[in-house]
Amino acid sequence: MNKLSVFFAIGVFGITSDAQAIQSHSLLNQAHVWQVLEQSIAQQQLDNTEQSNIHNMTDGYRDVFTYRLIKRAGKQKEYRHYQTYLGQWPVLGARFVLINNGDGQVKQGLGKTVLAKETLGYSTPKRFLQSDEQLLADIAKQLNIIVQDAELTRAYEVSNEQLNPVIVLKGRVDKQLYRYVIDARTLQVISRKQDLDALNDNLVAGGGIGGNEKLGAICYSPQPQSMNNCLNYRFDASDPTGQELLFQVQDGAIFQAFSGYPFIVTKLNDTCTLENPYVKTIDYMGDKSVAASYQCGSTNEHFDKQRIDDQYYDYYSYLAVNEAHFNAGVVMQYYHTLLKQMYPQQSTDCEPNGFCLKQLKQNVGNNTYGNTQANWDDSHVNYGTGNYGGTHYFHTTLDVVAHEASHAVTFWNSQLGAADQDGAINEAFSDIASVAVLDYLQANVSGAYSQSAAYLQQISDSAQNHQKNRKWWYGWDVMYEDKGARFFEMPSWDGRSIDHFKDYQTGLSTYHTGGVLRKAFYELVKTHHWSIEDAFKLFLRANIECFFPDASIADAGQCILSQAGNFTYLGSETELKADIDETLHSVGIVARSSDISTLDFTSSINYDTVNYRVTSVPVHDIARLDVDWGDGTEETWQEGDSSNIYDYLERSRQVNVDDLVRFKLMVTLKDGQQKVGYRHFYSRAVGASCEPYFNQGQVHTTDVSVNGAALTLSSTRYQSLLASAVSFNRHNEHTLTLPSSLSDKRLTLLVDSNRNGLFSADEMILNNQLIGSGVVNFTLPETLFAGTTMLRMAIGSEYNFYDTCGHTKLAQVVDLKADIDVPELPIKAGFDYQILADNRVEFTNTSQANVLRQPKYQWQFGFDGRTSSAQNPGIIDYPKVAGNYTITLSVSYQDGSGESDTFSKDISLSAPQQCVVGISDSNNASAFYIDQIMMWTSINDRLSVTGAQGTNSSGYVLHKPNFSFTRSQELTVDIVSNEISEFTAERLLNNRENELRFTVWLDKDGDKKFEFGEENFSDINSNYLKECSNGRCRIKASQSLFLPYVRWWEEKDYVIRARLEEQPQASKGQDGCNNFHYGEVSDIKFSVTGW
């Protein structure tokens, strides 16, 4: 028996075992929640720990919720960071920030806390009281893992509106850093996530060679002509010699003695070590425990020709430790400079209520996490070697170093996580930092390298050539090809990142979700003309003051917007807040204190044509629409115009090709309220972005017809037909006709449904289909909207997606311009339904209607006058008796046209089946059964259920012992089986996971279902014993659960189901209504009182 200590809590924040009482509340824009927290904190008058009125009632000492002040930051606005605790244990996902204005009042809240209105018993498992060593040993045994550098945290987690005790384990497993959340009772893993932030008085000025094949040989030099070995080096006769990079800054915060030059080393005699108070660079391919060193001579140049030759030969990169040390010096000096400007009152580099910077430690050539990876592992930055120059060079380039070092800065300050939305904020901040650091380098660099073709490419930033603005690409300097890993102008250029938060989906990676913040940073610079440094300071100050673990993108938006008052040297706070607010809205981030009301609308771009549709605002409420197409063209409709409003609810316009289009739509309502929406697009010419990759290619025919019209084809393996478009009605079936001689060949057909110029696997209409007779029919996807698009036909052999542009060996490929027409269909009512358990019916509306004309729906469900005007009414509860019902749905337009349609269906329902359970074969009933039942809430008052002895042929019995127990206590049910052989008992206990299970359910909701979630909370080995004599044994088993809360004057009847089973067939808790082969089920009826 795993007996738990139990505490009971009362008060405003008391927690209840009633599943409806425990709720996690967001603080964003929830003034009533901040006020309760503020009052509770103020009443306690404690400095760093604020307590709510919760008492331990059973053991006579005080046990409390606490709100521990983790951090205080900010000047004009004060940001107080709190972590919610239950007693001494933290509550996961319940960290929050209260934002105070100048007079000390709370004006906004960020994050989440846990609230409850009723009383509760909460449990502290024995494992919370174990030593770390014993607990870690139990976990390692249970999970069959070996954990190094382990850190354990005992905590509670809110799940399904209940508090569950958990163990948070952070450590290295198989050389990877993971964060486990483990059920403290069963040691089952609740979640596992990688905890990496990935892609990641002897001081003298040193230097040496760095760079790679793409960037060229870079000579990091404190003075002109000081690194002569590098300047004269070339790998072979065809390679250029190294080019000098000089870097000086007058206001460098940490390297002022060297005019801001960042390659600073420690020199002792003739040995230079790549370490200073701010950067420590370790050669992971050599001695992993100390900073790299070299014989430096009088010039302090790090030059080892043999090693440089070897590294370039292997990785197409020059000396990576030099590159990493220089770049990290630039990054750390930039952070120190900015933060000392922003926080002039802070006297040290790391304060709990200010910013924190430490020495950056970096491992160069650490391929533990993959050679094309870089990461921050909470102590060191690790740089992979790249894959021998095949796609990536050594990961010590400026972009990568700035990105990973910024993860360290985040870890030292806000401690954003590495997963979910706070992981996206973390990744976006590091990407943004890479642009800011490049801008810092650009402002202070000189020497021949600053005029090199590679460097000028890297800093390219033009208003006319958006797709070559490499300054706004992340990772260009580490990649072999002329491309970036991620983008700022249009994050979606990488194929996965989102430009607007409306496109967010659960499961999207942190890098791709972070696209909205990259885009916001870019727009603040380009649209509102903030400097890159000032825009970065905005994000940096947010990271110092109000980013926090588990923050959402919405939290980040509110945090960033709240910083406007710190930048009044750029303009008035009102103007700056408007800049930030509009920027956030333009990427779909709505801060709770925003002054902009968001317009919900759909919009897209078809190559060079922008489309939009508004259906979220009732037509009769609209007074005016203003459309800014983003290319200098503006259009307006207002009430009283001769033009029809419906022409402005759905509209399109062709824009310039190869342009960044910032579309804006504003709707003014008749009550004066304005709603605004934004979308950004990149326009491109109609056509495929690239032809597929051919192993060889082959011309199979020039005789192809579409819907009877012949195509003009030439004898080439690839052809793009753009002169005129072929028309397609999306509602119709279409026909491709090819020569019958190709009957054994294959045909693939794709449609560019998202109009991005590429054809992906999910855009396939015909999948490598045999041509057969030569007549192939197809239909277009119902989701394909009207307008111009491209079709791709691959004729002859299989078509695959090994390459972004597609891949084929011997096919002939034709790209065809298409004009898609989607004419309005007549209004038609229709619905489907699904009958669920207990006569619950789920309805799905399948009506055909034009949403722009704002159809009206009216349902009649055929009983008790029940109706609904919802488009989809969801699940309807019908009477729990047999009956026949007629359901009617009417659909009509509200534009005065009089168009409508009605549809009816009859359904038949049967009386719901009860949860009847029994043994599958009555001959097995006497083999194994329950022979004794005891129930108790106090070990000194155990109650025996009369009539439990023996069994019957059904394997089921209902007991009514007239027991009564007090609310909210832990109830234990003990059973003893009949006598079985000792051999059988040993078999059952030795393989208990598969052979033996005792489960109890409490039917809290009275539906007689004994459902998953109503069973006992743990099922551990110590709950099972055997008692033997003369070769015969009885199995003893015990399970516990908490009784429900009832009000003090109430008495309610409940039923517990006790199930003892040999060889259980279903998962624990999910077999309450299942029959069984061996065992017995006993239901015990009893009552629960308030006293």
Secondary structure, 3 states (H helix, E strand, C coil): CCCCEEEEECCCCCCCCCCCCCEEEECCCCHHHHHHHHHHHHHHCCCCEEECCCCCCCCCCCCCEEEEEEEEECCCCEEEEEEEEECCEEEEEEEEEEEECCCCCEEEEEEEEEECCCCEEEEECHHHHCCHHHHHHHHHHHHCCCCEEEEEEEEEEEECCEEEEEEEEEEEECCEEEEEEEECCCCCEEEEEECCEECCCCEEECEEEEEECCCEEEEEECCCCCCHHHHCCCCCCCCCCCEEEEECCCCCCCCHHHCCCCCEEEEECCEEECECCCEEEEECCCCCCCCCEEECCCCCEECCHHHHHHHHHHHCECCHHHHHHHHHHHHHHHHHHHHHHHCCCCCCCECCCCCECCCEEEEECCCCCCCCCEEECCCCEEECCCCCCCCECCCCCHHHHHHHHHHHHHHHCCCCCCCHHHHHHHHHHHHHHHHHHHHHHHHHEECHHHHCHHHHHHCCCCCCCHHHCHHHEECHHHECCCCCCEECCCHHHHCCCCCCHHHCCCCCCHHHHCHHHHHHHHHHHHCCCCCHHHHHHHHHHHHHHCCCCCCCHHHHHHHHHCCHHHHHHHCCHHHHHHHHHHHHHHCCCCCCCCCCEECCCEEEEECCEEEEECCCCCHHHEEEEEEECCCCCEEEEECCCCCCCHHHHEEEEECCCCCEEEEEEEEEECCCCEEEEEEEEECCCCCCCCCCEECCCCCCCCCCEECCEECCCCCCCEEEEEEEEEEEECCCEEEEECCHHHCCCEEEEEECCCCCCCCCHHHEEEEEEECCCCEEEEECCCCCCCEEEEEEEEEECCEECCCCCCEECCCEEEEEEEEEECCCCCCECCEEEEECHHHEEEEEECCECCHHHCCEEEEECCCCCCEECCCCCEEEECCCCCEEEEEEEEEECCCCCCCEEEEEEEEEECCCCCCCCCECCHHHCCCCCEEEEEEECCCCCCEECCCCCCCCCCCEEEEEEEEEEECCCEEEEEEEECCEEHHHHHHHHHCHHHHEEEEEEECCCCCCCCCCCCECCCCCHHHEEEEEECCEEEEEEEEEEECCCCCCCCEEEEEEEEEEEECCCCCCCCCCCCCECEEEEEEEEEEEECC
